Amino acid sequence: MASILKVSSNPHIRSKASTERIMQYVVIALLPTTVFGIFNFGLHALLLVLVTVAATVLSEYIYDRCMKKKNSIGDFSAVVTGLLLALNLPPKAPLWIGIIGGVFAIVVVKMLFGGLGQNFMNPALGARCFLMISFTSIMTNFECDAYTGATPLAVLKSGEGAASLADMVIGRTAGTIGETSMVAILIGAAFLLITGVIDLKVPCSYIASFVVFILFFSGRGFDLQYIAMQLAGGGLMLGAFFMATDYVTRPITKNGQYVFGIFLGIMTGIFRLFGPSAEGVSYAIILGNLLVPLIERFTKPTAFGKGRKGGARV
């Protein structure tokens, strides 16, 4: 034969969506909360975002060159990692915090495990938790020129003083650069849903299970204002729509995604209500990432024509 046709195994379905296009959509979706965070916290927040993104992109570029691998920064995944990490940093954190976190996220969490698609946890959250453990005083200091004192969640946990629900929804509060404005986060989330980048299985099961946990164990009963403040405060919305939905570190099975979301909701509730800190989203998602292989094992659908125990159906 003049030519030999090589046919790969099925399925042969092709999608127009590419990694680059998906990552670009995520960057666009993060712009509302990024712009609001810079407007809310000032020039240093902008510098911190730029430096952190530059650190992640350069780390991936240098790693690829050193390992003599194909340059992978064109897929925009490093940009997304840097942007998410920056949005999880206090607005007055020193610039070197963004550099250390960016290098750790890319080199340690992502590239050493094989690069995009091989990392076992969300790189941005892995770096944030690393920074929280290594530089606790810096990562828990949310005072800035615009706001002083504790974050709304810390006020809510201590029971001393009162937080404004309207300010929490709009974003006129202390917190990390990208977590304060619930409105801006939901605008970006709506864009991801409309473009089909994410669906509601993980976010809805996460948020719903968290609300149920709060209802049963907060001691506040059916206090709608308290529940709304828990939802609007901290990194719950940013985590539910932008980090828990990460294709690589969430389950691929449909039922597994529901189980994953429920686990995140319960763990976030435990950390917030019974832990020493008022927050817990980052640790909840990372623990969930570690359990993904186990979740997928027990939620794997039965192959067509096979019984539950592997026998053929009659």
C-alpha positions in Angstrom: 0.0 0.0 0.0 1.2 3.5 -0.8 0.2 4.8 2.6 -0.6 3.2 5.9 -3.5 4.6 7.9 -2.9 4.6 11.7 -6.2 4.5 13.6 -6.1 5.3 17.3 -8.4 3.6 19.8 -11.9 5.0 20.3 -13.5 7.3 21.2 -12.9 9.5 18.2 -15.0 12.5 19.4 -13.2 15.8 19.0 -13.9 19.1 20.8 -13.2 22.6 19.7 -12.2 23.5 23.2 -8.5 23.6 23.9 -6.5 23.9 27.1 -5.4 27.3 25.9 -8.9 28.5 25.3 -10.3 27.2 28.6 -7.5 28.8 30.5 -8.1 32.1 28.7 -11.7 31.9 29.7 -10.7 31.4 33.3 -8.5 34.4 33.2 -11.3 36.5 31.8 -13.7 35.2 34.5 -11.2 36.2 37.2 -10.9 39.8 35.9 -13.9 41.2 37.7 -12.7 40.1 41.2 -9.1 41.0 40.3 -10.1 44.6 39.1 -12.3 45.0 42.2 -9.5 43.8 44.5 -7.0 46.3 43.0 -9.6 49.1 43.2 -10.4 48.1 46.8 -6.8 47.7 48.1 -4.7 49.9 45.9 -1.5 49.9 44.0 0.4 47.3 46.1 -2.3 44.8 45.3 -1.8 45.4 41.6 2.0 44.9 42.0 1.4 41.7 44.0 -0.8 40.3 41.2 1.7 41.2 38.5 4.7 39.8 40.4 3.0 36.6 41.3 1.8 35.9 37.8 5.3 36.7 36.5 6.8 34.3 39.0 4.6 31.4 37.9 5.2 32.0 34.2 8.9 32.4 34.5 9.2 29.4 36.8 7.5 27.2 34.2 9.6 28.6 31.4 12.9 28.1 33.2 11.9 24.6 34.3 11.0 23.7 30.7 14.4 25.0 29.5 16.4 23.3 32.2 14.6 19.9 31.7 14.8 20.4 27.9 11.0 20.1 27.6 8.7 21.8 25.1 7.8 25.3 26.3 4.4 25.0 27.9 3.7 28.6 29.0 1.5 29.1 25.9 -1.3 27.1 27.4 -2.0 29.9 30.0 -2.2 27.4 32.9 0.7 29.1 34.6 -1.1 32.5 34.3 -4.2 31.0 35.9 -2.1 29.5 38.7 -0.4 32.8 39.4 -3.6 34.8 39.2 -5.4 32.5 41.6 -2.5 32.5 44.0 -2.3 36.3 44.0 -6.0 36.6 44.7 -5.5 34.4 47.7 -2.8 36.7 49.2 -3.3 39.5 51.7 -3.3 42.9 49.9 -0.3 44.2 51.8 1.9 41.0 51.7 5.4 41.7 50.6 6.2 41.0 46.9 8.7 38.3 47.8 5.8 36.2 49.2 4.2 36.2 45.7 7.6 35.1 44.2 8.1 32.3 46.7 4.5 31.1 46.4 4.6 31.2 42.6 7.8 29.2 42.4 6.5 26.6 44.8 3.2 26.3 43.0 4.8 25.7 39.6 8.0 23.8 40.4 7.0 21.7 43.4 3.2 21.1 43.0 2.9 21.1 39.2 6.1 20.5 37.3 7.8 17.9 39.5 4.7 15.7 39.2 4.7 15.9 35.4 3.2 19.2 34.5 -0.4 20.2 33.6 -2.7 17.2 34.1 -0.4 15.4 36.5 -0.5 17.5 39.6 -2.3 15.9 42.6 -3.6 19.1 44.1 -4.5 22.6 43.0 -1.1 24.4 42.6 -2.4 27.8 43.8 -3.9 26.4 46.9 -0.9 24.1 47.6 1.3 27.2 47.5 -1.1 29.2 49.6 -1.1 26.5 52.3 2.7 26.3 52.1 2.9 30.1 52.7 0.3 29.9 55.5 2.5 27.3 57.3 5.8 29.0 56.6 4.8 32.7 57.0 1.7 32.6 59.2 2.0 36.1 60.5 2.2 37.6 57.1 -0.5 35.5 55.5 -3.0 36.2 58.3 -2.4 40.0 58.4 -5.2 41.6 56.4 -4.8 45.2 57.7 -4.3 47.8 54.9 -4.8 51.4 54.2 -8.5 51.0 53.6 -9.3 48.5 56.4 -8.1 47.8 59.9 -9.0 45.0 62.3 -10.3 41.5 61.8 -11.9 40.1 58.7 -15.7 39.7 58.8 -15.4 35.9 59.3 -13.1 36.5 62.2 -15.6 38.9 63.7 -18.4 36.4 63.1 -16.5 33.6 64.8 -15.5 35.6 67.8 -18.9 37.1 68.3 -17.4 40.4 69.2 -18.9 43.2 67.1 -21.0 42.9 64.0 -20.2 42.6 60.3 -22.2 44.2 57.5 -23.8 41.7 55.1 -24.1 44.4 52.4 -20.4 45.2 52.7 -19.5 41.6 52.5 -21.5 41.0 49.4 -20.2 44.1 47.6 -16.6 43.6 48.9 -16.0 46.6 51.1 -14.2 44.5 53.7 -10.8 43.2 54.7 -9.6 39.9 53.3 -7.4 38.6 50.5 -7.2 40.5 47.2 -9.8 38.4 45.4 -12.1 36.9 47.9 -14.0 40.0 49.3 -16.5 40.8 46.6 -19.2 38.1 46.2 -20.8 40.0 43.4 -17.5 40.1 41.3 -16.9 36.4 41.9 -20.4 35.4 40.8 -20.1 37.5 37.6 -17.0 35.6 36.7 -18.6 32.3 37.7 -21.6 33.1 35.5 -19.2 33.6 32.5 -17.6 30.2 33.1 -21.1 28.6 33.3 -22.3 30.3 30.1 -19.2 29.3 28.1 -19.5 25.7 29.4 -16.1 25.7 31.1 -17.6 24.5 34.4 -21.0 23.1 35.5 -22.8 23.3 38.8 -22.2 19.8 40.1 -19.3 20.6 42.3 -20.2 24.2 43.3 -23.8 23.4 44.1 -23.0 20.3 46.1 -20.3 22.2 47.9 -22.4 25.2 48.9 -25.5 23.2 49.7 -23.7 20.7 52.0 -21.9 23.6 53.7 -25.3 25.4 54.4 -26.8 22.1 55.8 -23.7 21.7 58.0 -24.1 25.2 59.3 -27.8 24.8 60.0 -27.1 21.7 62.1 -23.9 22.5 63.9 -23.5 26.3 64.1 -25.9 26.6 67.1 -27.6 29.5 65.3 -30.5 27.5 64.0 -32.2 28.9 60.8 -30.5 32.2 60.9 -30.5 33.4 57.3 -28.3 36.4 57.9 -25.7 34.3 59.6 -25.8 31.8 56.7 -25.5 34.5 54.1 -22.5 36.0 55.9 -20.8 32.6 56.0 -21.4 32.3 52.2 -20.3 35.8 51.4 -17.3 35.9 53.7 -13.9 34.4 53.1 -12.9 32.3 50.1 -15.9 30.0 49.8 -17.3 31.4 46.6 -13.9 31.8 45.0 -13.0 28.3 46.0 -16.3 26.7 45.0 -16.3 28.1 41.4 -12.7 28.6 40.5 -10.6 26.0 42.4 -12.8 23.1 43.4 -13.9 22.9 39.7 -10.3 22.4 38.5 -10.4 19.7 35.8 -7.2 18.0 37.0 -7.8 17.8 40.7 -11.6 17.1 40.9 -13.1 13.7 40.2 -14.0 12.9 36.6 -17.0 10.7 37.5 -20.4 12.4 37.8 -21.3 10.9 41.1 -17.7 11.5 42.3 -18.1 15.2 41.7 -21.2 15.3 44.0 -19.3 13.3 46.7 -16.4 15.6 46.3 -18.5 18.7 46.7 -20.3 17.3 49.8 -16.9 16.4 51.3 -15.7 20.0 50.7 -18.8 21.5 52.3 -18.5 19.4 55.4 -14.8 20.0 55.8 -15.2 23.7 55.3 -17.9 23.7 58.0 -15.7 21.8 60.4 -12.7 24.1 59.9 -14.8 27.2 60.2 -16.9 26.2 63.2 -14.6 24.1 65.2 -11.1 25.0 64.0 -8.8 27.7 65.4 -9.1 29.8 62.3 -12.3 31.5 60.8 -11.5 30.1 57.4 -10.9 26.6 56.0 -11.6 26.6 52.3 -8.0 26.0 51.1 -7.4 23.1 53.5 -10.8 21.6 52.6 -10.1 21.6 48.9 -6.6 20.2 49.3 -7.8 17.4 51.4 -10.5 16.7 48.8 -7.9 16.7 46.1 -5.9 14.0 48.0 -9.0 11.8 48.2 -10.0 12.1 44.5 -8.5 8.7 43.5 -10.4 7.0 46.2 -13.6 8.9 45.3 -13.3 7.9 41.7 -12.6 4.3 42.6 -16.0 4.0 44.4 -18.0 6.1 42.0 -16.8 4.5 38.7 -19.8 3.7 36.6 -20.5 0.1 35.6 -19.4 -0.7 32.1 -22.2 -1.3 29.6 -23.2 -4.9 29.5 -21.6 -5.7 32.8 -23.2 -6.5 36.2 -22.1 -4.9 39.4 -19.8 -7.8 40.2 -18.3 -8.0 36.7 -20.6 -10.6 35.3 -22.7 -10.3 32.1 -26.2 -9.1 32.6 -29.0 -11.5 31.7 
